[in-house]
Amino acid sequence: MKDPHNYAKVGYSMILVAGSLAAIGMIALLTADDVLFADNLARDKTAHFNECKINDFVPDDCVEYRERINTEASGIYVDPSKWK
């Protein structure tokens, strides 16, 4: 059986894997001071949504939620005439 000699492809693949692992390590170092970064983002967004829900989605920063409410899936029903 003939040896396929694909060492160059394997070498380039190893370099690519090492580069991606180095990039992941750099991202980990940048976010190391806040290990709960994603959790904090989610909590902030949830708190903002609940604040908008209390105010019937009237403030201008609550516009992003308006298209997803008043549906059976969301279970949140607000009178759209309040938004004008």
C-alpha positions in Angstrom: 0.0 0.0 0.0 1.3 3.4 -0.9 1.9 6.1 1.8 -0.4 9.1 1.0 2.1 11.7 2.3 -0.4 14.2 3.6 1.9 15.6 6.3 1.6 19.1 5.1 -2.2 19.1 5.4 -1.9 17.7 8.9 0.6 20.3 9.8 -1.6 23.2 8.6 -4.5 21.7 10.5 -2.4 21.6 13.7 -1.4 25.2 13.2 -5.1 26.2 12.7 -6.1 24.3 15.9 -3.3 25.9 17.9 -4.3 29.4 16.6 -7.9 28.9 17.6 -7.0 27.7 21.0 -4.7 30.7 21.5 -7.6 33.0 20.5 -9.9 31.3 23.0 -7.2 31.8 25.6 -6.9 35.5 24.8 -10.7 35.9 25.1 -10.6 34.1 28.5 -7.8 36.4 29.7 -9.8 39.5 28.7 -12.9 38.4 30.5 -11.1 36.8 33.5 -11.9 39.7 35.8 -15.6 39.0 35.4 -16.1 35.2 35.5 -19.9 35.6 35.5 -19.9 37.9 32.4 -22.7 36.1 30.5 -24.7 35.7 33.7 -24.5 39.4 34.5 -25.6 40.2 30.9 -28.6 37.9 31.2 -29.6 39.3 34.6 -29.3 42.9 33.4 -31.5 42.1 30.3 -34.1 40.3 32.5 -34.2 43.2 34.9 -34.7 45.6 32.0 -37.5 43.5 30.6 -39.2 43.3 33.9 -38.9 47.1 34.3 -40.4 47.6 30.9 -43.2 45.1 31.7 -44.1 47.2 34.8 -44.3 50.3 32.6 -46.4 48.6 29.9 -43.5 48.8 27.4 -44.1 52.6 27.0 -40.6 54.0 27.4 -38.5 54.4 24.3 -35.9 51.9 25.4 -38.6 49.2 25.5 -39.4 49.3 21.8 -37.3 46.2 21.2 -39.8 44.0 23.1 -43.0 45.4 21.6 -43.1 43.0 18.6 -42.7 39.9 20.8 -45.6 40.6 23.2 -49.4 40.4 22.7 -49.0 36.9 21.5 -50.3 33.6 23.0 -46.7 32.4 23.3 -45.5 35.3 25.4 -48.7 35.5 27.6 -48.2 39.2 28.0 -51.0 41.4 26.7 -50.7 45.2 26.6 -52.9 47.8 24.9 -50.8 49.1 21.9 -52.6 52.5 22.0 -50.5 53.4 25.1 -47.3 53.3 22.9 -48.3 56.3 20.8 
